[in-house]
Amino acid sequence: PRPLVRGLDPARLPPVRADGVNRVPWAALRETEFGPKAAPTFLKYVAELDGKRVTLTGFMAPTGSDAVRGFLLTENPVGCWFCDSPGPTQVVAVELAAGAVAEPTRAGVKVTGTLVLNRTDPERFPFAVTGATVGEVD
């Protein structure tokens, strides 16, 4: 662990379920560290979620006016990409399920799909949710 106080106690995270849907807290994603050549080291909890069904809440970005098949999900709403640019651990690439579209919104959304971790390509985001559905926040 880092010498500074951690914002997340991994022991308090719920167990990863092979069946069902696992909730992903943004704090767990933020624990990702980047080493040489931008190689990510994921928190053990996040690594165990790779390939499993997950759900997380956040904000669509960018939000155009047409229905979309994929988007970036951010932890916090982004007002200006030049001023409020989120870090790589605060963005998840979302690919919707085949044939699905989502209406852009500035409101919070709940995304459910399969988590895919990117361990090798520094040109892509470290997290993606594929086969996703979008709904309202509970």
DODO-596550 format. One record per residue: residue in three letters; x, y, z of N, C-alpha, C in turn. Coordinates in steps of 0.02 Angstrom, whole numbers, plus 32768, in hexadecimal, padded with zeros to 4 digits. Layout:
DODO-596550
ALAXYZXYZXYZ/...
END
This chain:
DODO-596550
PRO80297FC48000800080008000802B803E8000/ARG800E80727FE8803080B37FE8803780CC802F/PRO806980F7803C8071811080808039813F8095/LEU8014815A80657FDC818680777F9F815C8089/VAL7F70817A80AB7F33815780BE7F0B8148807F/ARG7EF3810B807A7ECB80F780407E84810D804A/GLY7E63811E80137E1D813280157DEF80F68015/LEU7E0A80BB800B7DE2807E80047E028047802C/ASP7DDA802480537DF27FE980777DDC7FAC804F/PRO7E0A7F8B802B7DF77F5280027DD47F1A8029/ALA7DE07F15806A7DC17EE180937D767EED809A/ARG7D5F7F2A808E7D187F3A80967CF07F318055/LEU7D127F1F801F7CEE7F157FE07CC87ED37FE2/PRO7C8E7ECF7FC27C697E907FC27C8E7E5B7F9A/PRO7C827E1B7FA97CA47DE77F827C8D7DE97F39/VAL7CBA7DD67F0C7CAA7DD37EC57C807D947EB9/ARG7C477D9F7E977C1B7D677E887C247D527E3F/ALA7C2D7D127E337C347CF97DEF7BF17CFD7DCA/ASP7BBA7CF47DEF7B787CFA7DD27B587D397DEE/GLY7B2C7D577DC97B0E7D957DE17B377DD17DCB/VAL7B257E0B7DE57B447E4A7DD27B687E687E0E/ASN7BA67E7D7E037BD07E9A7E377BD17EE67E30/ARG7BC97F097E687BCD7F527E677C177F667E6A/VAL7C297F957E3F7C6E7FAE7E3D7C707FF57E59/PRO7C907FFF7E927C9880437EAB7CD180667E86/TRP7CC680A67E767CFA80CC7E547D3A80CD7E7C/ALA7D3580CC7EBE7D7180CD7EE97D9F80917EDA/ALA7D8180587EC97DA9801D7EB87DCE80277E76/LEU7DAD80477E457DCE80557E057E0780887E0F/ARG7DFC80B97E3A7E2F80EC7E467E6F80D07E66/GLU7E6C80957E827EA780767EA07ED7805A7E6C/THR7EC4805C7E2D7EEF80447DF77F2D80707DF2/GLU7F6680507DEC7FA580757DE67FC480657DA2/PHE7FEA80947D878009808B7D46805480897D4D/GLY807280557D3080BA804D7D3480DC805F7CF3/PRO811680417CE7813A80507CA9810F80427C6B/LYS8116806C7C3A80F080667BFB80A580667C08/ALA808F80867C3C8048808E7C4E8025804C7C5C/ALA804B80197C70802D7FD87C8180077FDE7CC3/PRO7FC57FCF7CC27F9E7FD77D007FA67F9C7D30/THR7FA47FAC7D707FA07F797DA47F5E7F867DC7/PHE7F317F557DC07EED7F5C7DDB7EE97F437E23/LEU7EBE7F617E4A7EAE7F487E8C7E977F007E84/LYS7EA97ED47EB27E967E8D7EAC7E4B7E847EA2/TYR7E237EAB7EC47DDA7EA87EBD7DC57EB67E75/VAL7DE27EEA7E577DD17EFC7E127DE97EC57DE2/ALA7E257EAB7DED7E3F7E757DC27E127E387DC4/GLU7DF57E297DFD7DC77DF07E037D867DFB7DDD/LEU7D747E3A7DD17D367E4A7DAD7D3E7E467D62/ASP7D7B7E407D497D877E3C7D017D5F7E027CE3/GLY7D357E127CB17D0C7DDF7C907CCB7DCF7CB4/LYS7CBD7DF17CEB7C807DE47D117C4D7E1C7D04/ARG7C0E7E0E7D137BD87E407D0D7BDE7E727D45/VAL7BDC7EB17D337BE37EE77D647BAF7F1D7D58/THR7BA77F477D8A7B7F7F837D837BA37FBC7DA5/LEU7B9E7FF77D867BB980337DA57B91806F7D8C/THR7B9480A37DB47B6F80E07DA27BA081177D92/GLY7B8A81457D677BB4817C7D547B9081A97D23/PHE7BB781CC7CFA7B9B81FD7CCC7BB581F17C86/MET7B8781F77C547B9A81EE7C0E7BC482297BF7/ALA7BF6821A7BCE7C1E82507BB07C3B82377B6E/PRO7C3E825B7B397C1A829B7B327BD0828E7B25/THR7BA882BF7B2F7B6182B87B237B4D82E27AE8/GLY7B4282C07AB07B2A82E27A757ADE82E17A76/SER7AC082EB7A3C7A7782EC7A3A7A5982AD7A1C/ASP7A8282817A007A69824479E07A7582087A0D/ALA7A4D81D37A037A5681957A287A9C81797A18/VAL7ABA81597A497AFF81407A427B0180F47A4F/ARG7B3580D37A337B40808C7A3E7B7980807A6F/GLY7B9C80B47A7F7BD380B07AAE7BE480F67AC7/PHE7C0280FA7B017C13813B7B1E7C4681317B55/LEU7C5E81677B707C8981657BAA7C5F81727BE8/LEU7C6A814B7C1B7C4881567C5B7C7C81747C8A/THR7C6A81AC7CA97C9981CD7CD77C7C81CB7D1D/GLU7CA981CE7D4D7C9481CD7D937C6B820B7DA5/ASN7C8182447D8C7C6082847D9A7C4D82A47D58/PRO7C1B82D07D587C0982F27D197C43831E7D01/VAL7C4D83207CC07C8283497CA37C6283857C82/GLY7C7383C07C997C5883FD7C7B7C8284137C40/CYS7CC3840E7C477CF184227C127D2B83F07C10/TRP7D3683D07BD77D6B839E7BD27DB083BC7BD8/PHE7DB783FD7BCE7DF8841E7BD47E0584307C1D/CYS7DD184417C427DD884587C887DCF841F7CBA/ASP7DA083F37CAD7D8C83C07CDD7D9E83797CC6/SER7DD283727CA07DE383327C827DEF82FD7CB8/PRO7DC882C67CB77DD282917CE97E1182697CD9/GLY7E2E824B7D0D7E6882207D047E5481DD7CE7/PRO7E8481B47CD47E7581737CB47E4F81437CE1/THR7E53814C7D237E2F811F7D4F7DE981397D60/GLN7DD681707D407D94818D7D4B7D69818A7D0C/VAL7D7E815F7CDD7D5A81587C9E7D54810D7C8D/VAL7D1980F97C787D0D80B57C617CEE80B97C1B/ALA7D0C80967BEB7CEF80927BA87CB480627BAA/VAL7C7C80767B8E7C3F804D7B8F7C2C803C7B48/GLU7C247FFC7B3A7C0B7FE37AFA7BC87FC27B08/LEU7B947FDB7AE97B517FC17AF67B487F7C7AD5/ALA7B177F577AEE7B067F157AD37AF17F1D7A8A/ALA7AF97EE97A637AE87EEA7A1C7AA07F047A12/GLY7A997F3479E67A577F5079D57A3D7F837A07/ALA7A5F7F8D7A3E7A487FBC7A717A6380027A62/VAL7A3B80347A747A5180797A717A3D809B7AB1/ALA7A6080D17AC17A5080F77AFE7A4781407AEA/GLU7A1781607B097A0C81A77AFF7A3D81CE7B2C/PRO7A6381FB7B0E7A9182237B377A6B824A7B6D/THR7A8A824E7BA77A6C82717BDF7AA3828F7C0A/ARG7A9382C57C2C7AC282E27C5C7AB482C77CA3/ALA7A7E82A27CAA7A6D82847CEB7A9A82467CF7/GLY7A9F82327D347AC481F57D447AA381B97D25/VAL7ACB81867D137AB181487CF67AD0810D7D19/LYS7AAE80D57D137AC780967D2E7AD680697CF2/VAL7B1380507CEF7B2A80267CB87B357FE07CD3/THR7B1B7FAE7CAF7B257F687CC27B3F7F427C86/GLY7B747F1C7C8E7B917EF57C587BCD7ECE7C71/THR7BF87EBA7C437C337E927C547C717EBE7C57/LEU7C947EBB7C8F7CD17EE37C977D0A7EC37C72/VAL7D2E7EEB7C4A7D697ED47C267DA27F027C39/LEU7DD77EE67C547E117F0D7C677E457F0D7C2F/ASN7E617F477C227E957F4F7BEF7ED87F517C12/ARG7EFF7F1B7C0A7F3F7F177C2C7F7A7F297BFE/THR7F6D7F307BBC7FA57F357B8D7FA77F727B60/ASP7F6F7F8F7B4E7F6D7FC47B1B7F6880097B3D/PRO7F9F802E7B407F9E80707B617F7480A47B3B/GLU7F5F80957AFE7F3680C37AD77EEC80BC7AE6/ARG7ED9808A7B0E7E9380807B207E8A808A7B6B/PHE7E4C80947B7F7E3D809C7BC67E49805A7BEA/PRO7E5C805C7C2A7E69801E7C4E7E2A7FF57C5D/PHE7DEF80157C5B7DB17FF27C6C7D7F7FF97C33/ALA7D5B7FC37C257D237FC67BF57CEB7F9A7C10/VAL7CAE7FAC7C007C747F837C0F7C557F737BCB/THR7C517F347BBA7C367F1F7B797BF37EFD7B82/GLY7BCD7EF97B4B7B8A7EDB7B4E7B5E7EFE7B80/ALA7B657F3F7B847B487F677BBB7AFF7F7B7BAC/THR7ADB7F847BE47A9A7FA37BE37A9F7FE27C0E/VAL7A7580137BFF7A7680527C257A31805D7C43/GLY7A31806F7C8379F2807E7CA579F980B97CD3/GLU79C280C67CF579C380FD7D2679E680E77D66/VAL7A0381177D897A2381097DC979ED80F87DFC/ASP79FA80C47E2479CA80AF7E5879C380E47E8C/
END
